[in-house]
Amino acid sequence: MRSAHNITPHQLLSLARPTVAPDRSALPVAGDDAEAKAEATELLDALGYDAVDIGTLADSWRSEPNTPVYIRPYLGDVPAMSVDAFLRWTLGTPGIAVSSAQVGALVETAVRLPAGEARLPSDD
């Protein structure tokens, strides 16, 4: 099981919802151990999120930085700013609910860049 994140800490808190909430967000989970993924899914549920199984550890890159499901869907339009300003800005941004279907669709559109190549946010 690989532990990763694709949401900012503030939005992790602000977007948490009860299981029955229609605006409940989802987060991706990847791993090679079915039991570990089940435990991660239970933890996400307890934290207020649905889980979307995106496959094995080999597939986990689909939720890494510079992929469509990484941070931006939970924030919406991000103004151009420095990293420090961005971190402050996220504290005042409640976030946008991202459904399981949306997470699945975003993960499917991910394109793996060659090693060492990074896509800047303006490249989206």
C-alpha positions, 0 to 999 in steps of 0.5 A: 500500500502506498500512502499519498495525498492529492488534496490540501490539508485544509480541504481535507477538513473542510470537504469531509461529509457524512456517508449519506451527504450528496456532496461527499467527495472521494479520494483515490486509493491504490495498492497491491494488498486488498486488505490494506486497501479495504482498511484505507477505504474504511479510514477514508469513510471515517474521515468523511470521504468515499474511496475510488480504487484506482488499481495497483501500486503500479497505477498509483502514479495516476494521482501524483502531482501534475495529474488531473486528480491532484489538488486542483479539482478540490480547489477550483480555479487557482489564481497565479501566486507564489507558493507561500500565497497559495498555502495561505489562500487554501486556508480561506478556500472551502473547496469543491466536492469531487464525486467518485465518478469525477475522481474515476474520470480524472484518473482515467485521463492521467498521462504519465510524463517521462522521468524527470519531466514536469508539467507546470500548472500553466501547462494544463 
